[in-house]
Amino acid sequence: AQSVTQLGSHVSVSEGALVLLRCNYSSSVPPYLFWYVQYPNQGLQLLLKYTSAATLVKGINGFEAEFKKSETSFHLTKPSAHMSDAAEYFCAVSPDDYKLSFGAGTTVTVRA
Amino acid sequence: DVKVTQSSRYLVKRTGEKVFLECVQDMDHENMFWYRQDPGLGLRLIYFSYDVKMKEKGDIPEGYSVSREKKERFSLILESASTNQTSMYLCASAVAGELFFGEGSRLTVL
């Protein structure tokens, strides 16, 4: 069985500061890992996806995530936050690139 | 662009009513999903479908059923709505592990 833990339900950052969202997973098999973003009043969209090709994954809008097997982590970062990054972010894990289990989500607020 | 359309953005129903939530995708995807989203709980999978007339239970199927008569349409049915089914419902279709979500249907059961 797979599960995901996102550390911190809310993160507040200043514009231009580093964004760091933490995600730890448990999985009985090598997993597929995802980050999705949900902007206000919209559905979710894929930010990036890890499929074992490379441990550092680059996504859209300047985000990237690093897979660390020893730490069972897949943290999401962006070097410089923009006001448009205010959204809810979800980490997800899947054993088969198909049926995803999502974390509880982290809401990001960006201060001017 | 992939488009997943959920027929109703907002619904208000009474306890005991039968509720239909409709979802249509335009990309010929075989895989479709229904999730519910609740604050602090993230997304939880209700049902999914690999193909027409195929369905599989997700993590929280109790109180729900689904129908997939055509490839592009996946319906979620609440046979007898209850107040604990007040939630945001998200439909998605998928290919190669990427889910494409609709904008959601916010259901309130009074």
Interface residues (C-beta under 8 A of the other chain):
Chain A: Q6 S9 Y32 F34 Y36 N41 Q42 G43 L44 Q45 L46 K49 T51 F90 S94 D97 Y98 K99 L100 S101 F102 G103 A104 G105
Chain B: V4 N31 Y35 G40 L41 G42 L43 R44 L45 F48 G58 D59 L90 A92 A94 A96 G97 E98 L99 F101 G102 E103 G104
